[in-house]
């Protein structure tokens, strides 16, 4: 009888283990699993949202691969798993979460860099002007020196071209940096001698289309670049509607004149 009791003890232990497995996870382990999955979902959402804000698409394939793995985790029913099985899955969830966090950090760095570039680019505005050469010299170079930023433009005249004294150079666009406050033009004559011409402020939307008059006083050895008047804009070419309107006005005028003549004739 005692031997039978001893045989029952291992059997009861085995049945208890089966029952525990069938009962599912403990509340603590279930909460741990759900929290881990929630953190994974948050990390994924953050990375995906940041990706949408950048123009760099090189991380798309990595995000797609992680998304496939994350979808498998989303399909898991932790309530049907025991504590041991959940412990086997948790490292995978943690690894995926860390992968999303790492790529999210990379994307945040890209976003910061792209934002800075956009903001810096927005500070540069093209100012359309034309040069009038009143220096008394034939010029081979005209360069804008942004003194504040210490940057130099390309030669507006172009290599191998000369802007003769008294002539005008059209179609010039100056790159004006909004954070700058001081500029000058550096001109070079056909003998290769450079001259610095002081320049007034280039800021202001009202300067678009203005002339830049380049002058130099050889006796005083000083020069300046003055913002002058605006180049006359060509009259717009007549359209069909304009021509039709003009023709109608001409017809109305002619009819009016005929009516007036008829009236005068009747009066007489």
C-alpha positions as CSV (number, residue, x, y, z in Angstrom):
1,X,0.0,0.0,0.0
2,X,2.8,2.3,0.8
3,X,4.5,1.6,-2.5
4,X,1.3,2.5,-4.4
5,X,1.2,5.9,-2.6
6,X,4.7,6.6,-3.6
7,X,3.8,5.9,-7.3
8,X,0.9,8.4,-7.0
9,X,3.1,11.3,-5.9
10,X,5.1,11.6,-9.3
11,X,1.8,11.1,-11.2
12,X,0.1,13.9,-9.3
13,X,3.1,16.2,-9.9
14,X,2.9,15.5,-13.6
15,X,-0.8,16.2,-13.7
16,X,-0.3,19.5,-11.8
17,X,2.3,20.6,-14.4
18,X,-0.1,19.8,-17.2
19,X,-2.9,21.7,-15.4
20,X,-0.6,24.7,-14.9
21,X,0.2,24.8,-18.6
22,X,-3.4,24.5,-19.6
23,X,-4.3,27.4,-17.3
24,X,-2.2,29.8,-19.4
25,X,0.2,32.5,-18.2
26,X,0.4,34.1,-14.8
27,X,-1.0,37.6,-14.5
28,X,2.5,39.1,-14.0
29,X,3.9,37.4,-17.1
30,X,0.9,38.3,-19.3
31,X,1.3,42.0,-18.2
32,X,5.0,41.8,-19.0
33,X,4.4,40.4,-22.4
34,X,1.7,43.0,-23.3
35,X,3.9,45.9,-22.1
36,X,6.8,44.6,-24.2
37,X,4.5,44.4,-27.3
38,X,3.2,47.9,-26.6
39,X,6.7,49.3,-26.4
40,X,7.4,47.6,-29.7
41,X,4.4,49.2,-31.4
42,X,5.4,52.6,-30.1
43,X,8.9,52.2,-31.4
44,X,7.6,51.2,-34.8
45,X,5.2,54.1,-35.0
46,X,7.9,56.6,-34.0
47,X,10.3,55.2,-36.7
48,X,7.6,55.1,-39.4
49,X,6.4,58.7,-38.6
50,X,10.0,60.0,-38.7
51,X,10.6,58.3,-42.0
52,X,7.6,60.1,-43.6
53,X,9.2,63.4,-42.7
54,X,12.6,62.8,-44.4
55,X,13.4,62.6,-48.1
56,X,16.0,59.9,-47.7
57,X,14.4,56.5,-48.7
58,X,17.4,54.3,-48.1
59,X,15.9,52.9,-44.9
60,X,12.7,51.7,-46.5
61,X,13.7,48.1,-47.1
62,X,14.9,47.7,-43.4
63,X,11.6,49.1,-42.1
64,X,9.7,46.7,-44.3
65,X,11.6,43.8,-43.0
66,X,11.1,44.9,-39.4
67,X,7.4,45.4,-40.1
68,X,6.9,41.8,-41.3
69,X,8.5,40.6,-38.0
70,X,6.4,43.0,-35.9
71,X,3.2,41.8,-37.6
72,X,4.0,38.2,-36.4
73,X,4.3,39.5,-32.9
74,X,1.0,41.3,-33.2
75,X,-0.7,38.0,-34.1
76,X,0.5,36.2,-30.9
77,X,-2.2,35.4,-28.3
78,X,-0.3,35.6,-25.0
79,X,-3.4,34.3,-23.1
80,X,-2.9,30.9,-24.8
81,X,0.8,30.7,-23.9
82,X,2.4,29.6,-20.6
83,X,5.0,31.6,-18.8
84,X,7.9,29.5,-20.3
85,X,6.7,30.1,-23.8
86,X,6.3,33.8,-23.2
87,X,9.9,33.9,-21.8
88,X,11.0,32.4,-25.1
89,X,9.3,35.1,-27.1
90,X,10.2,38.2,-25.0
91,X,13.9,38.4,-26.2
92,X,12.6,38.6,-29.9
93,X,10.2,41.4,-29.0
94,X,13.0,43.3,-27.2
95,X,15.4,42.8,-30.1
96,X,12.8,44.2,-32.6
97,X,12.1,47.1,-30.3
98,X,15.7,48.0,-30.1
99,X,16.0,47.7,-33.9
100,X,13.2,50.2,-34.4
101,X,14.7,52.5,-31.8
102,X,18.1,52.5,-33.5
103,X,16.7,53.2,-36.9
104,X,14.4,55.8,-35.4
105,X,17.5,57.6,-34.0
106,X,19.2,57.4,-37.4
107,X,16.1,58.9,-39.1
108,X,15.9,61.6,-36.5
109,X,19.5,62.6,-37.3
110,X,18.7,62.6,-41.0
111,X,15.6,64.8,-40.3
112,X,17.6,67.2,-38.3
113,X,20.2,67.5,-41.0
114,X,17.6,68.0,-43.8
115,X,15.7,70.6,-41.7
116,X,18.9,72.6,-41.2
117,X,19.7,72.5,-44.9
118,X,16.1,73.6,-45.8
119,X,16.2,76.4,-43.3
120,X,19.6,77.6,-44.5
121,X,18.5,77.3,-48.2
122,X,15.4,79.5,-47.4
123,X,17.8,82.2,-46.2
124,X,19.1,82.6,-49.7
125,X,17.1,84.6,-52.2
126,X,17.8,85.4,-55.8
127,X,17.7,89.1,-56.6
128,X,17.3,89.8,-60.3
129,X,19.3,92.9,-61.3
130,X,21.3,94.3,-64.3
131,X,24.7,96.0,-64.2
132,X,25.5,99.4,-65.8
133,X,29.2,99.9,-66.3
134,X,30.1,103.5,-65.6
135,X,33.6,102.8,-64.3
136,X,35.3,104.1,-67.4
137,X,37.0,100.7,-67.7
138,X,36.3,97.6,-69.7
139,X,35.6,94.8,-67.2
140,X,36.4,91.2,-67.4
141,X,35.0,90.2,-64.0
142,X,32.2,91.3,-61.7
143,X,32.1,89.3,-58.4
144,X,29.8,89.8,-55.4
145,X,31.6,89.6,-52.1
146,X,29.3,88.9,-49.1
147,X,31.5,90.4,-46.4
148,X,29.3,89.2,-43.6
149,X,29.4,85.5,-44.7
150,X,32.8,85.9,-46.4
151,X,31.6,84.2,-49.6
152,X,32.3,85.1,-53.2
153,X,30.0,84.6,-56.2
154,X,31.1,83.4,-59.6
155,X,32.0,85.9,-62.3
156,X,28.7,87.4,-63.5
157,X,30.2,88.5,-66.9
158,X,31.5,85.0,-67.7
159,X,34.9,83.8,-68.7
160,X,36.4,85.2,-71.8
161,X,33.8,88.0,-72.0
162,X,34.3,91.8,-71.6
163,X,31.7,94.3,-70.4
164,X,32.8,97.5,-72.1
165,X,32.6,100.9,-70.4
166,X,29.1,102.4,-70.8
167,X,27.5,99.0,-71.6
168,X,24.8,97.2,-69.7
169,X,24.8,93.5,-68.6
170,X,21.3,92.1,-68.3
171,X,19.9,88.9,-66.7
172,X,21.9,88.9,-63.5
173,X,20.7,87.1,-60.4
174,X,22.4,87.9,-57.1
175,X,22.4,85.3,-54.3
176,X,21.4,87.4,-51.2
177,X,21.8,85.8,-47.8
178,X,19.3,87.1,-45.3
179,X,21.6,86.9,-42.3
180,X,24.2,89.1,-44.0
181,X,24.4,92.9,-43.7
182,X,27.4,94.0,-45.7
183,X,28.4,93.5,-49.3
184,X,30.8,94.8,-52.0
185,X,31.5,94.2,-55.6
186,X,35.0,93.2,-56.8
187,X,35.6,94.2,-60.4
188,X,38.5,93.4,-62.6
189,X,39.5,95.4,-65.7
190,X,40.8,94.0,-68.9
191,X,44.4,94.5,-67.7
192,X,43.7,92.2,-64.7
193,X,43.6,94.9,-62.0
194,X,41.0,94.4,-59.2
195,X,38.9,97.2,-57.6
196,X,36.6,97.0,-54.6
197,X,33.3,98.8,-54.9
198,X,31.4,99.5,-51.7
199,X,27.7,98.5,-52.0
200,X,24.6,99.5,-50.1
201,X,22.2,96.9,-48.6
202,X,20.9,94.3,-51.0
203,X,17.9,93.4,-48.9
204,X,14.4,94.2,-49.8
205,X,11.8,92.7,-52.2
206,X,11.5,96.2,-53.9
207,X,15.0,95.8,-55.3
208,X,14.0,93.1,-57.7
209,X,14.7,94.3,-61.3
210,X,16.8,97.2,-60.1
211,X,20.0,98.4,-61.8
212,X,23.4,98.2,-60.1
213,X,25.4,101.1,-61.3
214,X,29.2,100.5,-61.1
215,X,31.3,103.6,-60.9
216,X,34.9,104.3,-60.1
217,X,36.8,107.6,-59.3
218,X,40.3,107.0,-60.4
219,X,41.5,110.3,-58.9
220,X,40.2,109.3,-55.4
221,X,40.8,105.6,-56.0
222,X,37.4,104.8,-54.7
223,X,34.3,103.2,-56.3
224,X,30.8,102.2,-55.4
225,X,27.9,100.1,-56.6
226,X,24.7,102.0,-56.4
227,X,21.2,100.6,-56.7
228,X,19.5,102.6,-59.4
229,X,16.3,102.7,-61.4
230,X,14.5,99.8,-63.0
231,X,14.8,98.6,-66.5
232,X,11.6,99.3,-68.5
233,X,9.5,96.3,-68.9
234,X,8.4,95.3,-72.4
235,X,4.7,95.8,-73.2
236,X,2.8,92.5,-73.2
237,X,2.1,91.0,-76.6
238,X,-1.6,91.4,-77.5
239,X,-3.7,88.2,-77.1
240,X,-6.7,87.2,-79.2
241,X,-9.0,88.5,-76.5
242,X,-7.1,91.8,-76.4
243,X,-7.3,92.2,-80.2
244,X,-11.0,91.3,-80.2
245,X,-11.6,93.9,-77.5
246,X,-9.7,96.5,-79.5
247,X,-11.6,95.7,-82.6
248,X,-14.9,96.0,-80.7
249,X,-13.9,99.4,-79.3
250,X,-12.9,100.6,-82.8
251,X,-16.3,99.4,-84.2
252,X,-18.2,101.1,-81.3
253,X,-16.2,104.3,-81.9
254,X,-17.0,104.2,-85.6
255,X,-20.7,103.6,-85.0
256,X,-20.8,106.4,-82.4
257,X,-19.2,108.8,-84.9
258,X,-21.8,107.8,-87.5
259,X,-24.6,108.3,-85.1
260,X,-23.3,111.7,-84.1
261,X,-22.9,112.7,-87.8
262,X,-26.5,111.5,-88.5
263,X,-27.7,113.6,-85.6
264,X,-26.0,116.7,-86.8
265,X,-27.4,116.2,-90.2
266,X,-30.9,115.8,-88.9
267,X,-30.5,118.9,-86.8
268,X,-29.5,120.9,-89.8
